[in-house]
Amino acid sequence: MKKEEILEASKKENKNKDMYEMQVEAKAGNIAAIGTILLAFIYFTYEIAIGKGTNYALYSIITIYNVILFGVKAIKIEKNRKINATTSIIWGLLTITLILAYFKIV
């Protein structure tokens, strides 16, 4: 096989994603998971300290994952940067709203 044929086969196998993009997506997922765990720890600690909370915590944990995922993609990958940044901001606003609702600020 020629070099061009190997590259073409690799692109088809990886659905036209380059290796750097796949690595960034994997790293973004890991960072998002860590952020999710940290936020969950804050909520569980808060609930232990004062008693019952609300289910807003669950929803904000889910949304923070998307904030981090799209945020890291926006920073690291130039392709679709505006879309990823906008998506991260929208998820971020939703997460902030849920956090404020959880702590009964709004």
Secondary structure as GFF3:
##gff-version 3
##sequence-region A 1 106
A	DSSP	alpha_helix	3	13	.	.	.	ID=ss1
A	DSSP	alpha_helix	19	50	.	.	.	ID=ss2
A	DSSP	alpha_helix	56	76	.	.	.	ID=ss3
A	DSSP	alpha_helix	81	102	.	.	.	ID=ss4
###
